[in-house]
Amino acid sequence: MNGTLEIKLGASLAWPTRRANALLHAAALDCNRARNAVVRKFLRWHDDHPDYEPGPRIKNGEPVLDSKGQPKLEHPGVPGELSKSFYRVGTNASPTLSTKVVSSCVRESQGKLTDKVPYNHEGKAKYRWQALLMLEVNPQNFRAKCIPVPNQDTVLVYDGHRNQEDLVTKVVNGKIKIITPGISKGIAAAVDQCGDSSCILRFPLLSRQSGYDQTAAIFRLHVKELSRGNRRLLMDIAKRTRKLKDSKLVFKRGAWFFQLCYEVPVKDHGLDASRVATLWPLHNQYNRPFRLEFPDGTHVDVGHGIPYLAEYQRVTARRKALRSRYRDGAAGRGHGRKRFFDRLKPWTRALEDAQWGLRNLAIAFVVKMLIAQDCGSLMYREPTMPLRKDVWFAQNGCELEWTHFESHLAFKMESNTVTYATKRVGTKEHGEKYPRKDPGVRAAVPAVR
């Protein structure tokens, strides 16, 4: 299980500020070239091999067998021959990038090809590579400014602690043998000197073909903006008590952010897996949007729906006022989209933050009640698309990202060793479970002030 911590990138210690910013933007474009080159290679290869049929997988001249002794077949969309050529295509498209960064871009693009299509996809394809070959979707065009940061050569130093050990080698029979994997003593001395009283990040970025002697990027991180708990988490990663995973740099809101990916520890509460609790969505005749039912017949309503609804109405009213002012052209505004969207973005983020708060509080309460009731299993009755238009959020005129809610719930259940399962519930079954006493009666909701 992986978690993510977002930290703003600070000053560069390897290059001047303007050069470092220009190199990061150029590297992001090169990453997109490598990703797009993989997609183009996939399409061209299948155009040249229209009658391809997967054969047995060969390793060291012999077929690879499965547990039943049968030969394993190649991937029907991305065979081994094509997969090996992706790295060469990526390096040719972006020769100035570090090979570690190119490898991460190639794996990301190949993973997108082998992913399943969304559940609401209109077509016969089950995977994205099938949808591309059947002309059901357009080829993916990578345009976002995102730079992968592989954990193999990434060094994180915080308050004198470093996540990478020193490299210890030994000469055996005239060959250098690595005893302790890590970083060289020169790199360790350089980052340790800078990270005595701050947080330093070093990661590979450029190749020798770029013409720069300094190919690795070294940046400070703004850790003062983090909470006390997140700083303690960052210290655990630097002390190697938590493992650093493959991370990435993203450019948004006019700045670069380091999205640090780390391994989340699993908490075993010793719950009884035979006791299954069920989480149901409710309609607007209840004050809360969810209900958690326990095996003994008791239940508790979940979700701070009324405060969320008041915040949603307040932010939505403000956004509508900004839109109407832009449309009417009042106060001389409206001369360009950038100025208009710059005023709307903070309110859009406010809606996202409100939804995040609702999800976080509701799921934390579910975990607390499962531990209190000794329930080691949870069944989430996920509403179907028609039912989502007839539950608490839609009937009260607000929104909820149901996909984010389900993924957040699954993540928290796995991190607390709770057996998790989902089952769709339709309008008929939900109406029989929670019938409406009077269609005209609604729960008390606040009005917009």
C-alpha positions as CSV (number, residue, x, y, z in Angstrom):
1,M,0.0,0.0,0.0
2,N,1.3,3.4,-1.0
3,G,0.5,6.9,0.3
4,T,1.3,10.3,-1.2
5,L,2.7,13.5,0.5
6,E,2.9,16.7,-1.6
7,I,5.7,19.1,-0.9
8,K,6.4,22.4,-2.7
9,L,9.8,22.5,-4.5
10,G,12.2,25.2,-3.3
11,A,15.5,26.7,-4.5
12,S,17.9,24.7,-6.7
13,L,21.3,23.9,-5.3
14,A,22.7,22.4,-8.6
15,W,21.9,25.2,-11.1
16,P,20.8,28.9,-11.0
17,T,17.1,29.4,-10.4
18,R,16.2,30.4,-14.0
19,R,18.2,27.6,-15.5
20,A,16.8,25.0,-13.1
21,N,13.2,26.1,-13.9
22,A,13.9,26.0,-17.7
23,L,15.5,22.5,-17.4
24,L,12.5,21.2,-15.4
25,H,10.0,22.4,-18.1
26,A,12.2,21.0,-20.9
27,A,12.5,17.7,-19.1
28,A,8.7,17.5,-18.7
29,L,8.3,18.0,-22.4
30,D,10.9,15.3,-23.1
31,C,9.0,12.9,-20.7
32,N,5.8,13.5,-22.8
33,R,7.8,12.8,-26.0
34,A,8.9,9.5,-24.6
35,R,5.4,8.5,-23.4
36,N,3.8,9.5,-26.8
37,A,6.6,7.7,-28.7
38,V,5.6,4.4,-26.9
39,V,1.9,4.8,-28.0
40,R,3.0,5.6,-31.6
41,K,5.3,2.5,-31.6
42,F,2.4,0.3,-30.4
43,L,0.1,1.5,-33.2
44,R,2.8,1.1,-35.9
45,W,3.8,-2.3,-34.7
46,H,0.2,-3.6,-34.9
47,D,-0.2,-2.0,-38.3
48,D,2.8,-4.0,-39.5
49,H,1.6,-7.2,-37.7
50,P,-2.2,-7.3,-38.3
51,D,-2.4,-11.1,-38.0
52,Y,-0.4,-11.4,-34.7
53,E,-1.3,-14.3,-32.5
54,P,0.3,-14.7,-29.0
55,G,2.8,-17.6,-28.9
56,P,4.5,-19.2,-25.9
57,R,6.7,-17.0,-23.7
58,I,10.4,-17.8,-24.2
59,K,13.1,-17.3,-21.6
60,N,16.7,-18.4,-22.0
61,G,15.7,-20.4,-25.1
62,E,13.0,-22.4,-23.2
63,P,9.2,-21.8,-22.8
64,V,8.0,-20.5,-19.5
65,L,5.6,-22.8,-17.7
66,D,2.8,-22.0,-15.3
67,S,1.8,-23.8,-12.1
68,K,0.0,-26.5,-14.1
69,G,2.9,-27.2,-16.4
70,Q,1.4,-25.4,-19.4
71,P,3.4,-22.9,-21.4
72,K,2.6,-19.3,-20.7
73,L,1.5,-17.2,-23.7
74,E,2.7,-13.8,-24.6
75,H,0.6,-10.7,-23.9
76,P,-2.1,-10.5,-26.6
77,G,-1.6,-6.7,-27.1
78,V,2.0,-6.0,-25.9
79,P,4.2,-9.0,-26.6
80,G,7.8,-9.3,-25.3
81,E,9.3,-8.2,-28.6
82,L,7.3,-5.0,-28.6
83,S,7.8,-4.3,-24.9
84,K,11.6,-4.5,-25.3
85,S,11.5,-2.0,-28.2
86,F,9.7,0.6,-26.1
87,Y,12.8,1.6,-24.1
88,R,14.8,2.1,-27.3
89,V,12.0,4.2,-28.8
90,G,11.8,6.3,-25.6
91,T,15.5,7.0,-25.4
92,N,15.6,8.0,-29.1
93,A,12.7,10.4,-28.6
94,S,14.3,12.0,-25.5
95,P,18.1,11.5,-25.6
96,T,18.9,14.3,-23.0
97,L,16.8,12.6,-20.3
98,S,18.3,10.2,-17.7
99,T,17.8,6.6,-18.6
100,K,16.1,6.0,-15.2
101,V,13.6,8.7,-16.0
102,V,13.0,7.3,-19.5
103,S,12.4,3.8,-18.1
104,S,9.8,5.2,-15.7
105,C,8.0,7.1,-18.6
106,V,8.0,3.9,-20.7
107,R,6.5,1.8,-17.8
108,E,3.9,4.4,-17.2
109,S,2.8,4.6,-20.9
110,Q,2.8,0.8,-21.2
111,G,0.7,0.5,-18.1
112,K,-1.8,2.9,-19.6
113,L,-2.1,0.6,-22.6
114,T,-2.7,-2.5,-20.5
115,D,-5.3,-0.8,-18.2
116,K,-9.0,-1.7,-18.4
117,V,-11.3,0.8,-20.0
118,P,-13.8,2.6,-17.7
119,Y,-17.0,0.9,-16.7
120,N,-19.1,3.3,-18.8
121,H,-17.1,2.7,-22.0
122,E,-19.3,2.4,-25.0
123,G,-17.8,-0.4,-27.0
124,K,-16.7,-4.1,-27.0
125,A,-13.2,-3.6,-25.8
126,K,-12.2,-4.5,-22.2
127,Y,-8.7,-3.1,-22.3
128,R,-7.4,0.2,-23.6
129,W,-5.0,-1.5,-26.2
130,Q,-8.1,-3.3,-27.6
131,A,-10.0,-0.1,-27.8
132,L,-7.2,1.6,-29.7
133,L,-7.0,-1.2,-32.2
134,M,-10.8,-1.3,-32.6
135,L,-10.8,2.5,-33.1
136,E,-13.2,3.0,-30.1
137,V,-10.9,5.6,-28.5
138,N,-8.3,8.1,-29.6
139,P,-4.6,7.5,-28.9
140,Q,-3.7,9.0,-25.6
141,N,-1.7,12.3,-25.9
142,F,0.4,13.0,-22.8
143,R,0.6,16.8,-22.2
144,A,0.7,17.3,-18.5
145,K,4.0,18.5,-17.0
146,C,5.0,15.5,-14.9
147,I,8.5,14.2,-14.3
148,P,8.9,10.7,-12.7
149,V,11.3,10.5,-9.8
150,P,12.5,6.8,-9.5
151,N,13.4,5.8,-5.9
152,Q,16.5,3.8,-6.9
153,D,18.7,6.9,-7.2
154,T,16.7,9.4,-5.2
155,V,18.2,10.8,-2.1
156,L,16.1,12.5,0.6
157,V,17.9,14.3,3.4
158,Y,16.0,15.8,6.3
159,D,17.6,17.3,9.4
160,G,20.8,15.3,9.0
161,H,19.1,12.0,8.2
162,R,19.4,10.3,4.8
163,N,17.2,7.6,3.2
164,Q,20.1,6.1,1.2
165,E,23.1,4.4,2.8
166,D,26.7,4.9,1.7
167,L,27.9,2.7,-1.2
168,V,30.4,0.1,0.1
169,T,32.3,-1.9,-2.5
170,K,35.0,-4.5,-2.5
171,V,37.4,-5.8,-5.2
172,V,37.0,-9.5,-5.7
173,N,39.1,-11.2,-8.4
174,G,39.8,-7.9,-10.1
175,K,36.1,-6.9,-10.2
176,I,34.3,-4.4,-8.1
177,K,31.5,-6.0,-6.0
178,I,28.8,-4.0,-4.3
179,I,28.4,-5.0,-0.6
180,T,26.0,-2.3,0.5
181,P,23.8,-0.7,-2.2
182,G,23.5,3.1,-2.0
183,I,25.1,6.3,-3.2
184,S,28.7,7.2,-3.6
185,K,30.6,9.0,-0.8
186,G,31.0,12.2,-2.9
187,I,27.2,12.5,-3.4
188,A,26.6,11.6,0.2
189,A,29.0,14.3,1.4
190,A,27.4,16.9,-0.9
191,V,23.8,16.3,0.2
192,D,24.6,15.8,3.8
193,Q,26.3,19.2,4.0
194,C,23.2,20.9,2.5
195,G,20.7,18.8,4.6
196,D,22.1,19.4,8.1
197,S,19.3,21.9,8.9
198,S,16.9,21.6,6.0
199,C,15.2,19.1,3.6
200,I,17.1,18.3,0.4
201,L,16.0,16.2,-2.5
202,R,18.4,14.8,-5.2
203,F,17.2,12.8,-8.2
204,P,18.5,11.9,-11.7
205,L,17.2,14.2,-14.4
206,L,19.6,14.6,-17.4
207,S,21.9,12.3,-19.4
208,R,25.5,12.9,-20.5
209,Q,24.2,13.8,-24.0
210,S,22.6,16.9,-22.5
211,G,26.0,18.5,-22.3
212,Y,25.8,19.4,-18.5
213,D,28.4,18.2,-16.1
214,Q,25.8,18.3,-13.3
215,T,23.1,15.8,-14.5
216,A,21.3,15.3,-11.1
217,A,18.8,17.8,-9.8
218,I,19.2,19.0,-6.2
219,F,16.4,21.1,-4.6
220,R,15.3,22.2,-1.2
221,L,11.8,21.3,-0.1
222,H,9.3,23.7,1.7
223,V,8.7,21.6,4.8
224,K,7.6,24.5,7.0
225,E,4.2,24.4,5.3
226,L,3.6,20.8,6.3
227,S,1.8,19.8,9.4
228,R,3.6,18.3,12.4
229,G,2.4,14.8,11.6
230,N,3.6,15.1,8.0
231,R,7.0,16.4,9.1
232,R,7.2,13.4,11.4
233,L,6.3,11.1,8.4
234,L,9.1,12.8,6.4
235,M,11.6,12.2,9.1
236,D,10.6,8.5,9.2
237,I,11.3,8.2,5.5
238,A,14.7,9.9,5.9
239,K,15.5,7.6,8.8
240,R,14.6,4.6,6.5
241,T,11.8,3.4,8.9
242,R,9.4,3.9,6.0
243,K,10.3,3.0,2.4
244,L,10.4,5.6,-0.3
245,K,8.6,4.5,-3.5
246,D,8.7,5.9,-7.1
247,S,7.5,9.5,-6.9
248,K,7.0,12.3,-9.4
249,L,7.3,16.1,-9.9
250,V,4.2,17.9,-11.1
251,F,3.7,21.5,-12.2
252,K,0.5,23.2,-11.1
253,R,-0.7,26.5,-9.7
254,G,2.5,28.1,-11.2
255,A,5.0,26.0,-9.2
256,W,6.6,22.6,-9.0
257,F,5.5,20.1,-6.4
258,F,7.1,16.9,-5.3
259,Q,4.5,14.2,-4.8
260,L,6.4,11.8,-2.5
261,C,5.1,8.3,-2.6
262,Y,5.8,6.1,0.5
263,E,4.8,2.7,1.8
264,V,1.9,2.9,4.3
265,P,2.1,0.5,7.3
266,V,-0.8,-1.8,7.8
267,K,-2.5,-1.7,11.2
268,D,-3.8,-5.0,12.5
269,H,-6.6,-4.5,15.1
270,G,-7.4,-8.2,15.5
271,L,-11.0,-7.8,14.3
272,D,-13.4,-10.7,13.7
273,A,-13.6,-11.2,10.0
274,S,-16.8,-13.2,10.3
275,R,-18.7,-10.1,11.5
276,V,-19.7,-8.2,8.4
277,A,-21.0,-4.6,8.5
278,T,-22.8,-3.0,5.6
279,L,-22.6,0.7,4.4
280,W,-25.7,1.9,2.6
281,P,-26.4,5.3,0.9
282,L,-29.5,7.1,2.1
283,H,-32.0,9.5,0.5
284,N,-32.9,13.1,1.5
285,Q,-35.4,12.1,4.3
286,Y,-32.3,11.5,6.5
287,N,-30.0,14.1,7.9
288,R,-26.9,12.1,7.0
289,P,-26.0,10.6,3.6
290,F,-24.9,7.1,4.7
291,R,-25.9,4.4,7.2
292,L,-23.6,1.7,8.7
293,E,-25.5,-1.4,9.8
294,F,-23.9,-4.0,12.1
295,P,-24.6,-7.8,12.3
296,D,-26.6,-7.4,15.6
297,G,-29.2,-5.3,13.9
298,T,-28.0,-1.9,15.2
299,H,-27.0,0.9,13.0
300,V,-25.4,4.4,13.0
301,D,-25.8,7.2,10.4
302,V,-22.5,8.4,8.9
303,G,-21.4,11.7,7.2
304,H,-21.6,15.4,8.1
305,G,-24.0,16.1,5.3
306,I,-25.6,19.4,6.7
307,P,-22.3,21.3,7.1
308,Y,-21.1,20.1,3.7
309,L,-24.3,21.2,2.1
310,A,-24.1,24.6,3.6
311,E,-20.5,25.0,2.3
312,Y,-21.4,23.7,-1.1
313,Q,-24.3,26.2,-1.4
314,R,-22.1,29.1,-0.3
315,V,-19.3,28.3,-2.8
316,T,-21.7,27.5,-5.6
317,A,-23.5,30.9,-5.1
318,R,-20.1,32.7,-5.2
319,R,-19.1,30.9,-8.4
320,K,-22.4,31.8,-10.1
321,A,-22.0,35.4,-9.1
322,L,-18.5,35.5,-10.7
323,R,-19.8,33.8,-13.9
324,S,-22.7,36.3,-14.2
325,R,-20.4,39.2,-13.7
326,Y,-18.1,37.9,-16.4
327,R,-21.0,37.4,-18.8
328,D,-22.3,40.9,-18.2
329,G,-18.9,42.5,-18.5
330,A,-19.3,44.5,-15.3
331,A,-16.3,46.6,-14.0
332,G,-14.5,46.2,-17.2
333,R,-13.7,42.5,-16.6
334,G,-14.0,39.6,-19.0
335,H,-11.2,40.5,-21.5
336,G,-9.8,37.0,-21.7
337,R,-10.2,33.5,-20.3
338,K,-7.2,33.5,-18.1
339,R,-8.4,36.4,-15.9
340,F,-11.8,34.8,-15.6
341,F,-10.5,31.3,-14.7
342,D,-8.0,32.7,-12.2
343,R,-10.9,34.0,-10.2
344,L,-12.8,30.8,-10.4
345,K,-10.0,28.4,-9.5
346,P,-9.9,29.1,-5.8
347,W,-13.6,28.4,-5.5
348,T,-13.2,25.2,-7.5
349,R,-10.5,24.1,-5.1
350,A,-12.8,25.1,-2.2
351,L,-15.4,22.6,-3.5
352,E,-12.8,19.9,-3.8
353,D,-11.5,20.6,-0.3
354,A,-15.1,20.4,1.1
355,Q,-15.6,17.0,-0.6
356,W,-12.3,15.8,0.8
357,G,-13.3,16.8,4.3
358,L,-16.6,15.0,4.0
359,R,-15.0,11.8,2.7
360,N,-12.2,11.9,5.3
361,L,-14.5,12.4,8.3
362,A,-17.0,9.9,7.1
363,I,-14.5,7.1,6.4
364,A,-12.6,7.8,9.7
365,F,-15.9,7.4,11.6
366,V,-16.6,4.2,9.7
367,V,-13.2,2.8,10.8
368,K,-13.8,3.9,14.4
369,M,-17.2,2.2,14.6
370,L,-15.8,-1.0,12.9
371,I,-13.1,-1.2,15.6
372,A,-15.7,-0.5,18.4
373,Q,-18.1,-3.2,17.1
374,D,-15.3,-5.8,16.4
375,C,-16.3,-6.0,12.7
376,G,-13.5,-7.3,10.5
377,S,-15.4,-7.1,7.2
378,L,-17.3,-4.3,5.4
379,M,-19.7,-4.6,2.5
380,Y,-20.2,-1.3,0.7
381,R,-23.4,-1.1,-1.3
382,E,-22.3,1.1,-4.1
383,P,-25.3,2.9,-5.9
384,T,-25.8,2.5,-9.6
385,M,-25.9,5.4,-11.9
386,P,-29.7,5.8,-11.8
387,L,-29.7,5.5,-8.0
388,R,-27.0,8.2,-7.6
389,K,-29.6,10.7,-9.0
390,D,-32.0,9.6,-6.3
391,V,-29.9,9.7,-3.1
392,W,-29.1,12.3,-0.5
393,F,-26.5,14.4,-2.5
394,A,-28.4,14.7,-5.7
395,Q,-31.8,15.4,-4.1
396,N,-30.2,18.2,-2.0
397,G,-28.7,19.8,-5.1
398,C,-25.0,19.0,-4.3
399,E,-22.4,16.6,-5.8
400,L,-20.1,13.8,-4.6
401,E,-17.3,12.1,-6.4
402,W,-18.5,8.5,-5.9
403,T,-15.4,7.0,-7.5
404,H,-13.0,8.9,-5.2
405,F,-15.2,8.0,-2.2
406,E,-15.0,4.3,-3.1
407,S,-11.3,4.3,-3.7
408,H,-10.6,6.2,-0.5
409,L,-12.8,3.7,1.5
410,A,-11.0,0.7,-0.1
411,F,-7.6,2.3,0.8
412,K,-8.6,2.8,4.5
413,M,-10.1,-0.6,4.8
414,E,-6.9,-2.3,3.5
415,S,-4.6,-0.2,5.7
416,N,-6.7,-1.3,8.8
417,T,-6.8,-5.0,7.8
418,V,-10.6,-5.0,7.2
419,T,-11.9,-7.3,4.5
420,Y,-13.6,-5.1,2.0
421,A,-16.1,-5.9,-0.8
422,T,-18.5,-3.9,-2.9
423,K,-21.9,-4.8,-4.3
424,R,-24.0,-2.6,-6.6
425,V,-27.5,-1.6,-5.3
426,G,-30.2,-0.5,-7.7
427,T,-33.2,1.8,-7.3
428,K,-35.7,-1.1,-6.7
429,E,-33.7,-2.8,-4.0
430,H,-32.8,0.5,-2.3
431,G,-36.5,1.5,-2.3
432,E,-37.5,-1.7,-0.6
433,K,-34.7,-1.3,2.0
434,Y,-35.4,2.3,2.7
435,P,-38.9,3.2,1.6
436,R,-40.0,6.8,1.5
437,K,-42.6,7.7,4.1
438,D,-43.8,10.8,2.2
439,P,-42.1,11.9,-1.1
440,G,-42.7,15.5,-0.1
441,V,-41.0,15.4,3.3
442,R,-37.3,16.3,3.4
443,A,-34.8,16.5,6.1
444,A,-34.0,20.0,7.5
445,V,-31.4,21.6,5.4
446,P,-29.8,25.1,5.8
447,A,-30.6,27.9,3.4
448,V,-28.1,30.0,1.6
449,R,-27.4,33.3,3.4
